Amino acid sequence: MDRSVNNMSVALFGGTFNPIHNGHLRIAVELAEQLDVESLRMIPCALPPHREALTVSAEQRLQMLKAAIENQPRLVADEIELQRQGPSYTIDTLRQVRAEITSDTPLYLCLGMDVLATIDSWHQWQQLTDYCHLVISARPDHNMPQQGALAEWVSQRRCDDLQQLKSSSAGKLYFCETSMLAISSTQIRDKVSRGDAIDYLTPAAVVNYIQQNYLYE
Ligand code: ATP
């Protein structure tokens, strides 16, 4: 990926992407449009701090991501977390990206509501908004945090005005309306292990990669 600096706002969308699926891809396209970014960087997590070791390597998850977005110029696969050693902490990624862009460039970190609900377990979570805005997409069965330190942190930063968000570089939390396709990576892994078809849950290139490499069997 070209890491050269320009003054266009930057959106990041991280995930395990094990594997990437149409739910990820649909919201990535919608987020890039709503946030009006030139590109949305999709970042596979190399070593997820909160998950058991994965049977599929970071390199394979990256290959599936690249195959999935081949014809989508607005979506970019960013290997930033694969190039670091140790657990993939988002705060480190944000610091690295912020150092590459000007301090007044808007930087957005896009997450699903399921992720927001547990963000208070992340390394240095309270400092995330020092570097970026958080853009949260609704997901079925996941509500806003209602009480405690996380709920307070959210309400202090909440911004419902997209123009206001775009006119500052970091510090706010925005809840956006995006499609919620009822697809998850877990569902895809389970289907493959049962021998069920996964066509149309993820692009054909990803289906082929999974079959050719005997993943999730
Ligand atoms: P798993 O089933 O393995 O937990 P997942 O499908 O939730 O995986 P992740 O790679 O963990 O996918 O998610 C990356 C990001 O994509 C998260 O912010 C998550 O909220 C979001 N996301 C995942 N699936 C969808 C979907 N169907 N619609 C909208 N957002 C999604």
Residues whose N, C-alpha, C, O or C-beta is under 5 A from the ligand:
A	BS01	ATP	G14 G15 T16 F17 N18 G23 H24 I27 C110 L111 G112 M113 D114 V115 A138 S179 M180 L181 A182 I183 S184 S185 T186
